[in-house]
């Protein structure tokens, strides 16, 4: 669950969301860590620097609040996203498994 501190970084709505970013302080994370909750760039606009700009904005949001680090989750099957985050300085910390019982 998100804490009460939550900011929308940027939305560009033109019938369809082209880019979207959200960063917050989230329960269950170290109190000095910002968590990027969502980062989406429309497939047609990928590779144009929009994702990197959004991540810089998220990191600036965290710095203004004196948070020491920024974290995010990306699905294991999203290799292109993982490579993007690694290219801009993020490193794999852990993996997880989704468990369900019906």
C-alpha positions, 0 to 999 in steps of 0.5 A: 500500500502506498504511503500518503506521499505520492506524485505523478511525474508526467502524463500525456493523455491524447486519447491514449496514454503515451507516457506515464510515470509514478513514484512514491514512498511505499510501505514495506520498503526502507524509509529512505527509498523511493519506489517507481510504481509505474513507468510506461512509454508507448511502443512507438515512442520508445528509444527517444529518451522519454523513459530515461527523462522520466527516470531522471524526474523520479530520481529528482523527486527522491532527491528533493525528499532526501531519499537515498535510493530509488527502486523499481520492479520489472517483470522477469520476461521484460528483457528490453526493460531490464536492459534499459534500467541496467543501462541507466545504472540500476542493478538486479537486487532480487527476483521473486515468484508469484504464488497463487492458490485457487 
